[in-house]
Amino acid sequence: MIVTSGNTSAPVSSMHLLVVDDDVEITQIFSRYFGSHGFRVSTAGDGVQMRRILDAEPVDLVVLDLGLPGEDGLSLTRHLREHWNGPVIIVTGRGESVDRVVGLELGADDYVTKPFDLRELLARVRSVLRRASAPSKAAPRLTEHDRYAFDGYVLDSHSHNVVGPEGKPLALTSGEFALLRIFVEHANQVLSRDQLMTHIHGRDAGPYDRAIDVQIGRLRRKIEADPADPQRIKSIRGAGYLFSPAVRKI
């Protein structure tokens, strides 16, 4: 179920969205709504069509329903993370919390739960696209505040790039990069789950919302020597998380 609302004024976008859902009526609603807000929308009913579109032309973001028949959305999320580096928003049913968590663990950037208001999805799409903006887009000249160094890592907030101590770039999703950037900008401060969710997703964490915990687990596996005993992203019991390295602007 999708809840439609009155149109809101919005800037025109040139972004290309790919909506993967086997319900033709839903994809038509998506196409009309996002098309009215300036997006170019392609639709696919299954994984075969999804791959064909991704192979044929650039796509800026995929909206993927996990409840697909046959090759399900979780398998397609895994495929996207292994073969495509763009952002993914997964769509789940209200009772599919396990699938939602697994989808986030596989690397989805955000999620919406059915039923949802299309305005909410539009806001999520714009938020994720802002985080995943390509460095080739026109942008202000770099300043000293755009790059941070910690423990041999260098984070460049302008290019959305993180280079490790060995000089190799880290493969981070847009959500993982946004999370690390928040930690770096608030080093040695305890941040609650609600604060992190608000910074990254623009909403508070619900009582059963594990999105931040899942992304922190993924990020720890990429920047911690021992993710089971994290020294950089520390859990503060009853309070949240603390990023412990000394950070300097370069």
Backbone torsions as a table, in degrees:
resi	resn	phi	psi	omega
1	MET	NA	136.1	177.2
2	ILE	-122.6	132.7	177.7
3	VAL	-96.1	123.9	178.6
4	THR	-100.3	147.8	-179.1
5	SER	-132.0	171.5	178.4
6	GLY	-62.2	153.5	-179.7
7	ASN	-65.4	146.1	173.8
8	THR	-118.3	145.2	179.1
9	SER	-65.3	137.5	-177.1
10	ALA	-154.6	149.8	177.3
11	PRO	-68.0	149.2	179.5
12	VAL	-71.6	138.9	179.2
13	SER	-115.2	148.8	176.1
14	SER	-106.2	12.2	-175.7
15	MET	-73.2	149.7	-179.7
16	HIS	-107.0	117.3	178.1
17	LEU	-103.5	143.8	173.1
18	LEU	-117.3	117.4	179.1
19	VAL	-102.5	121.7	-178.3
20	VAL	-110.6	107.4	-178.5
21	ASP	-158.3	139.5	-177.7
22	ASP	-84.9	-4.1	179.3
23	ASP	-91.2	108.6	-175.7
24	VAL	-61.8	-38.9	-179.3
25	GLU	-62.0	-41.6	179.7
26	ILE	-65.4	-44.0	-179.5
27	THR	-64.9	-32.8	176.8
28	GLN	-67.0	-40.0	177.8
29	ILE	-63.3	-45.5	177.6
30	PHE	-56.9	-48.1	-175.8
31	SER	-60.8	-45.3	-179.5
32	ARG	-65.1	-45.4	-174.9
33	TYR	-67.5	-51.2	-178.2
34	PHE	-71.5	-30.4	174.3
35	GLY	-62.9	-36.4	178.9
36	SER	-69.8	-15.9	177.4
37	HIS	-104.3	19.0	170.7
38	GLY	90.7	1.1	179.5
39	PHE	-85.4	148.7	167.4
40	ARG	-90.7	129.4	-173.5
41	VAL	-123.2	127.3	169.0
42	SER	-112.2	152.6	-178.7
43	THR	-128.7	149.8	177.6
44	ALA	-139.6	141.3	-179.0
45	GLY	-95.0	-10.9	-179.9
46	ASP	-160.2	-178.5	-177.1
47	GLY	-65.9	-33.8	-179.8
48	VAL	-62.3	-48.4	179.9
49	GLN	-66.6	-37.6	178.7
50	MET	-58.9	-49.4	-179.1
51	ARG	-63.2	-38.1	-179.1
52	ARG	-62.1	-43.1	-179.7
53	ILE	-68.2	-43.9	-179.7
54	LEU	-63.6	-33.2	178.7
55	ASP	-74.3	-25.0	-171.9
56	ALA	-90.3	-28.9	-173.4
57	GLU	-157.9	160.7	179.1
58	PRO	-67.4	138.3	175.7
59	VAL	-127.5	134.9	-177.0
60	ASP	-87.9	-29.7	-178.2
61	LEU	-159.7	143.0	176.7
62	VAL	-110.8	128.6	169.8
63	VAL	-102.7	116.0	-167.7
64	LEU	-123.1	119.1	175.0
65	ASP	-78.1	125.6	-179.5
66	LEU	-74.7	-20.1	-175.3
67	GLY	-89.1	45.9	179.1
68	LEU	-84.4	145.0	174.1
69	PRO	-75.2	159.9	179.5
70	GLY	71.6	-122.0	176.9
71	GLU	-72.1	105.7	-170.0
72	ASP	-78.2	175.0	-175.3
73	GLY	-64.8	-30.7	178.6
74	LEU	-66.7	-41.8	176.4
75	SER	-62.6	-38.9	-179.6
76	LEU	-71.7	-34.2	175.1
77	THR	-61.6	-44.6	178.2
78	ARG	-60.8	-43.9	179.3
79	HIS	-60.8	-44.1	-179.0
80	LEU	-61.1	-43.0	-178.0
81	ARG	-68.5	-27.1	-179.3
82	GLU	-85.7	-25.3	-171.5
83	HIS	-125.9	-1.0	-176.1
84	TRP	-148.1	140.3	-173.0
85	ASN	-109.0	13.6	178.6
86	GLY	-85.1	168.6	-178.7
87	PRO	-75.5	151.6	-177.8
88	VAL	-132.4	130.5	170.1
89	ILE	-112.1	124.1	-179.4
90	ILE	-95.9	149.8	178.9
91	VAL	-117.5	125.6	-178.0
92	THR	-129.2	161.3	172.6
93	GLY	-77.2	162.1	-176.3
94	ARG	-57.9	-35.4	-176.3
95	GLY	-91.9	7.7	-174.3
96	GLU	-100.2	47.8	-175.9
97	SER	-64.0	-35.4	179.3
98	VAL	-64.2	-45.9	178.1
99	ASP	-62.0	-37.5	-179.9
100	ARG	-62.7	-45.8	179.5
101	VAL	-63.6	-44.3	179.5
102	VAL	-62.7	-41.2	178.2
103	GLY	-59.7	-41.2	177.0
104	LEU	-67.0	-39.4	177.8
105	GLU	-63.7	-31.5	178.6
106	LEU	-76.9	-10.8	173.9
107	GLY	117.7	10.3	174.5
108	ALA	-62.6	148.8	-175.6
109	ASP	-88.1	-26.1	179.0
110	ASP	-165.2	177.1	179.8
111	TYR	-149.3	157.1	168.0
112	VAL	-129.7	150.9	-177.9
113	THR	-112.4	132.4	176.6
114	LYS	-73.6	144.3	-7.6
115	PRO	-77.7	150.1	179.9
116	PHE	-138.7	156.2	176.3
117	ASP	-83.0	135.4	179.8
118	LEU	-60.9	-28.7	176.9
119	ARG	-64.4	-36.0	177.6
120	GLU	-63.9	-45.9	179.2
121	LEU	-63.3	-39.6	177.5
122	LEU	-59.4	-43.0	178.8
123	ALA	-64.1	-40.3	179.0
124	ARG	-65.0	-43.5	179.9
125	VAL	-59.4	-47.6	-179.4
126	ARG	-63.8	-40.1	-179.9
127	SER	-63.4	-46.2	-179.6
128	VAL	-65.6	-40.1	179.4
129	LEU	-65.0	-35.5	176.8
130	ARG	-63.3	-41.6	-180.0
131	ARG	-67.0	-31.9	-174.3
132	ALA	-97.8	13.6	-176.9
133	SER	-53.3	131.5	-178.6
134	ALA	-70.4	142.4	179.5
135	PRO	-64.8	-15.9	179.9
136	SER	-76.2	-13.7	177.8
137	LYS	-67.2	150.7	177.9
138	ALA	-59.4	135.1	-176.8
139	ALA	-152.7	159.6	178.5
140	PRO	-62.1	158.3	177.7
141	ARG	-61.9	142.7	180.0
142	LEU	-58.8	144.5	173.0
143	THR	-120.8	175.5	-178.3
144	GLU	-64.9	-15.9	-176.8
145	HIS	-88.8	1.3	-176.0
146	ASP	-87.8	-15.6	-175.6
147	ARG	-127.3	137.7	-178.2
148	TYR	-130.4	143.9	178.1
149	ALA	-120.6	139.3	175.6
150	PHE	-156.9	132.6	174.7
151	ASP	47.5	37.2	179.6
152	GLY	87.0	-5.1	177.5
153	TYR	-94.2	151.0	173.8
154	VAL	-128.4	122.8	177.5
155	LEU	-106.7	125.2	178.6
156	ASP	-109.9	106.6	-175.5
157	SER	-73.4	-16.6	178.6
158	HIS	-78.4	-45.7	-177.4
159	SER	-93.4	-2.2	-177.2
160	HIS	56.3	47.6	-175.6
161	ASN	-130.4	140.7	175.2
162	VAL	-126.4	126.5	179.0
163	VAL	-108.7	132.6	-178.3
164	GLY	-84.0	176.7	-178.0
165	PRO	-58.3	-25.9	-179.8
166	GLU	-88.1	5.3	178.3
167	GLY	84.1	9.2	-179.4
168	LYS	-104.5	139.5	178.6
169	PRO	-68.9	143.2	176.6
170	LEU	-83.1	140.7	176.2
171	ALA	-86.8	93.7	-179.2
172	LEU	-113.3	140.5	170.0
173	THR	-71.6	167.1	179.6
174	SER	-62.6	-34.5	177.5
175	GLY	-67.3	-41.2	178.5
176	GLU	-66.5	-39.8	177.9
177	PHE	-64.0	-44.5	180.0
178	ALA	-60.7	-39.6	179.4
179	LEU	-65.4	-46.9	179.5
180	LEU	-63.3	-38.8	179.4
181	ARG	-63.0	-41.8	177.7
182	ILE	-61.5	-43.9	179.0
183	PHE	-61.7	-45.1	-178.0
184	VAL	-63.2	-40.2	-179.0
185	GLU	-74.9	-14.0	179.3
186	HIS	-128.1	41.9	-178.2
187	ALA	-59.6	142.8	178.9
188	ASN	60.4	27.6	171.2
189	GLN	-121.2	138.0	176.3
190	VAL	-78.8	124.1	178.8
191	LEU	-114.7	128.3	178.5
192	SER	-76.7	166.1	177.1
193	ARG	-61.3	-40.3	179.3
194	ASP	-62.6	-41.4	178.5
195	GLN	-62.7	-43.3	179.6
196	LEU	-65.4	-42.8	178.8
197	MET	-62.9	-40.6	179.9
198	THR	-65.4	-43.6	178.8
199	HIS	-60.5	-42.8	-169.6
200	ILE	-95.0	-45.2	-173.3
201	HIS	-109.5	-6.6	177.9
202	GLY	73.8	24.2	178.8
203	ARG	-151.4	160.5	175.7
204	ASP	-75.9	156.9	175.0
205	ALA	-79.6	129.4	175.2
206	GLY	-76.6	170.2	-176.7
207	PRO	-62.8	-23.7	-179.7
208	TYR	-116.2	18.5	-175.7
209	ASP	-89.6	111.9	-178.7
210	ARG	-104.9	15.0	-175.4
211	ALA	-56.5	-47.1	-178.4
212	ILE	-66.8	-44.0	-179.9
213	ASP	-60.0	-40.3	179.6
214	VAL	-65.2	-45.4	-178.6
215	GLN	-67.8	-35.0	176.7
216	ILE	-65.2	-40.0	176.4
217	GLY	-60.2	-42.2	178.6
218	ARG	-66.3	-42.3	-179.2
219	LEU	-65.7	-39.7	177.8
220	ARG	-59.9	-37.7	180.0
221	ARG	-65.6	-17.4	-177.2
222	LYS	-101.5	-21.4	-176.8
223	ILE	-125.3	-1.5	179.4
224	GLU	-103.5	140.2	175.1
225	ALA	-64.6	-38.1	177.6
226	ASP	-134.4	96.4	-177.7
227	PRO	-58.4	-24.3	178.9
228	ALA	-75.1	-18.8	178.4
229	ASP	-132.1	68.0	-171.9
230	PRO	-66.1	135.0	178.7
231	GLN	-110.6	-17.6	-179.3
232	ARG	-96.1	-47.4	176.7
233	ILE	-107.4	101.3	-173.4
234	LYS	-99.7	140.3	173.9
235	SER	-83.4	129.2	177.4
236	ILE	-108.6	109.1	-172.1
237	ARG	-53.0	124.9	177.1
238	GLY	76.0	0.4	-175.7
239	ALA	-125.2	-41.1	-178.3
240	GLY	145.3	-132.1	-175.2
241	TYR	-132.5	151.0	178.8
242	LEU	-133.0	131.3	176.4
243	PHE	-94.3	112.1	-166.7
244	SER	-90.3	-23.3	-175.9
245	PRO	-62.4	153.7	171.0
246	ALA	-72.6	127.9	-177.0
247	VAL	-115.6	135.9	175.1
248	ARG	-132.0	147.6	176.7
249	LYS	-83.1	140.1	-178.6
250	ILE	-128.6	NA	NA
